[in-house]
């Protein structure tokens, strides 16, 4: 189940135009660094172990070799489509894929965390690269509880911890890429409304009292531009970025 995600294993499973250029490394700093703005749209970079894997706000993403799904894809949406929106699109796709696989509810914590029972199983990071966006997705797949990092902002989990069995990472990657391309094309046409229902269904913050930097209120949804909506004493506030604090 921990066989490497080499091109000869993965590319025969791909069912979309994404991944026609497939870049594999055993180790790298981050899959985000393996893609260049001149690469063809849909180029995918994958590695087994990152020496400097990163998440939002400079946080690290840690995983033992061959246990997680660590992938980035280069996309060229028009300027009217933002990295924040793409992050949520990818989060919705990743959550749906995991939910179908494990047959249990999977939630999304704005802006980029995918959760099982309040524990982080996956994260998404979209970074601007000249005229392109590099979208990174990390999924904890076959880590045991002892292999998951301690001291994280959110308690971590993995598909293996959640289900008690190991998973084929190549099959998961193939499914993720297929669903991501379909969602990406819908997003280009319809914006974030293309995944609005999925986000509303999985939004773990909705109805909770939260604080985002200096703004406190009750989360009441995600706007069509990807902002978090907060019901505050002075009215509804739209928060486009920030650190969410919540009493679980």
Order of alpha helices (4+ residues) and beta strands (2+ residues): alpha-beta-beta-beta-alpha-beta-beta-beta-beta-alpha-alpha-alpha-beta-beta-beta-beta-beta
